[in-house]
Amino acid sequence: LDGWQWHEGRLVKRFRLRDFRAAVAFVQRLVDPADAIDHHPDVSIHWDTVELSLWTHAAGGITARDFRLARAVDELTPTS
């Protein structure tokens, strides 16, 4: 999981995009993979940066679903 970091019991990754529109478009592309896994990230958008935070609320920590979603997100990683 390249670029993912462990922070306060969660898997976290930041994605830098070209602008706000690209950041929102990237988040929109996450909807189908997240729904398919039935696992949804916490999302924060700051103009050209998207931060995703993964953890399984019901388990109170990281589970296999978090790693599965992280891999799915990495397949969508924007190039700019």
N, C-alpha and C positions, 0 to 999 in steps of 0.2 A: 504494500500500500504506500506507494511513493508520495511523499509530501504530507501524509496524515500524521498528526501529532496527538499524543496522549495529554489531555489537559483536564484536570479536575474530574477524573473518572469518565471522560468522554473522548471519542475520536473527533478531532477537529481539523478542518482544512480550509484554507483561504484560496480563492481563485481571483486573479486580477484580470479584468476585461478592459476593453477599449473605452467604454462609457456606460452610463446608466442603462440605456436601452439594451445593450449587449448583456449586462448583468441580469436584467429581468428576463430576457430571452433564455439565458442559460438556466435560470431557476425554472422557467416554464418547461424546459426539456427534461427536468428531473421528475415531473409529475408522473408520467407513465411508468418508468422503472420503479419508483417508490410505491405506486399503487399495485404494481405487479407483485412486489415483495410483501405488500401490506405492512410497510414500515416507512416512516416519514421523518426526515431530518428537521432539526430546528434550523431555520434559515435567517440570516441577517444580511441585508444589502446596504452598503455604504457607497453610493454613487457608482464607482467602477469595481467594487470589490464585493464578492459574495463569500460569506463564511458559513460553512455547514458544521453542525455539531450533531454527532450520532451517539445515542445510547438508548437502551431499551427501558423505558419508564417502568413498565410492569415488573421487570426483573431488578430494577434499581442499579443497573450497570450495563456493561458491554456484553453482548451475546453474538452468536453466529450471524444473526440477522444484520447486525451493524456492519460486520465485515463484508457480508454479501452486498449490502447497499453501497458501501464504500467502493467496492470493485465495480459495481454498475455505474456509479458516479464517475469513476476514473475513465470509463469507456466514453463518457460524454465530455470529458475535460476540454474546455475551449483552448484554442491555440493562441488567442490574443485577448 
